[in-house]
């Protein structure tokens, strides 16, 4: 029994070491409702915030679908530069051919964020949450608070 388990583990370890990650660029599309940031651009890596945890996407990533949570999405371009964007929500799709699509509800370059405005949005959302008359209104306000908190963090980092 032990020998069979050891043999199975040895095969799995050997297979794990054969996965070929590549420095080859991957086709990346990133858009919000109002703007296209990248359209089938070749990039090296994309780091995304998701409800299952933040993760990085490299060429040959396992095909996946994830829901974005509010936070900073980082794109590592072919030239070695990186750009950061705040996303409020959305989805990320990683395909078998290594192409990646990010569709965000709202998105903006981090350097374009105004910290004072972000703090004002957070303050108003917190006030709305504390004075909400219905459970529905409170839930909506708490969602806005969560997004605004991440918006403030992004603006502070930019």
Long-range contacts (C-beta under 8 A, 24 or more apart in sequence): 19-60, 20-60, 21-58, 21-59, 21-60, 22-58, 22-59, 22-60, 23-59, 24-59, 24-98, 25-59, 25-78, 26-57, 26-58, 26-59, 26-98, 26-99, 26-100, 27-97, 27-98, 27-99, 27-100, 28-75, 28-99, 28-100, 28-101, 28-102, 29-99, 29-100, 29-101, 29-102, 30-73, 30-75, 30-85, 30-101, 30-102, 30-104, 30-107, 31-102, 31-103, 31-104, 31-107, 32-87, 32-90, 32-103, 32-104, 32-105, 32-106, 32-107, 33-105, 33-106, 35-107, 37-85, 37-107, 38-75, 40-99, 41-77, 42-78, 43-75, 43-76, 43-77, 43-78, 44-76, 44-77, 44-78, 44-80, 45-75, 45-76, 46-73, 46-74, 46-75, 46-76, 46-100, 46-102, 47-73, 47-74, 47-76, 48-73, 48-87, 48-92, 48-102, 49-73, 49-87, 49-150, 50-92, 57-92, 57-94, 57-100, 59-98, 60-98, 61-94, 61-98, 61-100, 62-94, 63-94, 63-95, 63-96, 64-92, 64-93, 64-94, 65-91, 65-92, 65-93, 65-94, 66-91, 66-92, 67-91, 68-92, 68-102, 68-104, 69-150, 70-146, 70-147, 70-149, 70-150, 70-151, 71-150, 71-153, 71-154, 72-110, 72-150, 72-153, 72-154, 72-157, 73-102, 73-104, 73-107, 83-109, 84-109, 84-110, 84-111, 84-154, 84-157, 84-158, 85-109, 85-110, 86-110, 86-113, 86-150, 86-151, 86-154, 86-155, 88-147, 88-151, 89-147, 110-154, 110-155, 110-157, 110-158, 111-158, 113-151, 113-154, 113-155, 113-158, 114-155, 115-152, 115-155, 115-156, 118-148, 118-151, 118-152, 118-154, 118-155, 119-152, 121-148, 121-151, 122-148, 122-149, 122-151, 122-152
